[in-house]
Amino acid sequence: MPINRRMLLTAAGWGLVAGLATLIGVAAIRVVGEGLTGGPAGEVLSQAEIASELAATSGPTVIGPATPSPATSSPATPSPDPTGGPDAVRRAAATPGGTVVAECAAGRARLVSWAPAQGYTATDVDRGPDDDVEVSFVGPAGEYEVDAVCVGDQPEIGWELDD
């Protein structure tokens, strides 16, 4: 059975379209890959580049894992942060909704930092300095209200779940 010209053109057309579609797909994947990784696809960073990138990022510091106990907080330590002064005392507390670091200086409380747990967002932040400071972490289990007050020169951090 002889191959006619029409079948040959049809096969060539399909081959051309398939090749073009493949090239477009590869180009699209490369563009998306570069957008996700910030560089050429498959680029491997050295340890020095990773350390440099991590040092350049700024954000809240997380102090340990979240624990379900409302009474959990770290021992108070003197603060090296000049914003609280040389007499400031800091304490960190972890809740299921996130982590909080508070300090006391001159009898006034201040939230130094707060970091919501995964799936939570921080709302209603009263950073202070004030008699009491607070932040709420809202997420899948409800709203965790965290507050800090100064008892003497020691920060006391408490929290409760507000469904």
C-alpha positions in Angstrom: 0.0 0.0 0.0 1.6 3.2 -1.1 1.9 6.2 1.3 0.2 9.1 -0.2 1.1 12.7 0.1 -1.8 13.5 2.4 -0.8 11.0 5.0 2.8 12.1 4.9 1.8 15.8 5.5 -0.5 14.7 8.3 2.2 12.8 10.1 4.7 15.6 9.6 2.2 18.1 11.0 1.5 16.0 14.1 5.2 15.6 14.7 5.8 19.4 14.4 2.9 20.2 16.8 4.1 17.6 19.3 7.7 18.9 19.2 6.5 22.5 19.6 4.2 21.6 22.5 7.2 19.8 24.2 9.4 22.8 23.8 6.8 25.2 25.2 6.2 22.8 28.2 10.0 22.6 29.0 10.3 26.4 28.7 7.3 26.9 31.1 8.7 24.5 33.6 12.1 26.3 33.6 10.4 29.7 34.1 8.3 28.4 37.0 11.3 26.5 38.5 13.4 29.7 38.5 10.6 31.7 40.1 10.3 29.1 42.9 14.0 28.7 43.6 15.2 32.2 42.9 17.9 31.0 40.5 18.5 28.6 37.6 16.7 25.3 38.0 18.8 22.7 39.8 21.2 25.2 41.3 22.8 23.9 44.5 23.9 26.4 47.1 27.1 26.1 49.1 27.1 26.1 52.9 28.5 29.7 52.9 25.7 30.8 50.6 23.1 29.2 52.8 24.6 30.8 55.9 24.6 34.2 54.2 21.0 33.8 53.1 19.9 32.8 56.7 21.8 35.7 58.2 20.1 38.1 55.8 16.6 37.0 56.8 15.0 38.7 59.8 12.0 37.6 61.7 10.8 36.6 65.1 12.9 34.2 67.1 11.2 31.0 68.2 12.2 29.8 71.6 11.7 26.1 71.8 8.7 23.9 71.1 5.1 24.7 71.9 3.9 22.8 75.0 0.3 22.4 76.2 0.9 23.5 79.8 -0.3 27.0 80.6 2.3 27.3 83.4 5.3 26.6 81.1 7.8 29.4 80.9 11.6 29.7 81.0 13.5 31.1 84.0 14.0 34.8 83.9 17.4 36.1 82.6 18.9 39.5 82.5 18.4 41.2 79.1 21.3 42.3 77.0 18.8 44.3 74.8 19.4 48.1 75.3 15.7 48.9 74.7 14.7 47.3 78.0 17.7 48.8 79.8 20.4 47.0 81.8 18.0 46.0 84.5 15.4 44.4 82.2 14.5 40.7 82.9 13.2 38.5 80.1 11.1 35.3 80.1 9.9 33.2 77.3 6.8 31.0 77.2 5.5 28.5 74.7 1.8 27.9 74.0 0.1 25.7 71.5 -0.7 28.8 69.5 2.8 30.3 69.5 5.8 31.6 71.5 6.1 34.8 73.4 9.1 36.6 75.0 8.3 39.4 77.5 10.5 41.5 79.7 10.1 43.7 82.7 12.0 47.0 83.3 11.1 49.6 85.9 8.0 47.7 86.7 6.6 47.8 83.2 6.0 44.9 80.9 7.0 44.8 77.2 6.6 42.1 74.5 10.0 41.6 73.0 8.9 39.1 70.4 6.1 36.7 69.5 6.0 33.9 66.9 2.8 32.1 66.0 2.9 28.4 65.6 2.2 26.9 62.2 -1.4 27.5 61.2 -1.8 30.4 63.6 -1.7 34.1 63.2 -0.9 36.8 65.7 -3.7 39.4 66.4 -4.5 42.0 69.0 -0.9 42.8 69.9 -0.4 45.2 72.8 3.4 45.4 72.8 3.7 47.8 75.7 5.5 49.0 77.8 2.5 48.9 80.0 1.2 47.3 83.2 0.2 44.3 81.2 0.9 43.3 77.6 -0.8 40.7 75.4 -1.1 39.0 72.1 -3.6 36.5 70.7 -2.8 33.6 68.4 -5.8 32.6 66.3 -5.8 29.2 64.6 -7.5 25.8 64.1 -7.9 25.0 67.8 -9.3 28.5 68.7 -7.8 31.7 70.1 -4.9 31.5 72.6 -4.8 34.7 74.6 -1.3 35.3 76.0 -0.7 38.1 78.6 2.4 39.2 80.6 2.6 41.3 83.7 5.5 42.2 86.0 5.5 40.8 89.5 8.3 42.7 91.1 11.0 42.8 88.4 10.0 39.3 87.0 7.8 38.9 84.0 4.9 36.4 84.6 3.4 35.0 81.4 0.0 33.3 81.3 -2.3 32.1 78.6 -5.8 30.6 78.1 -7.7 29.1 75.2 -10.7 31.1 74.2 -12.8 28.9 72.0 
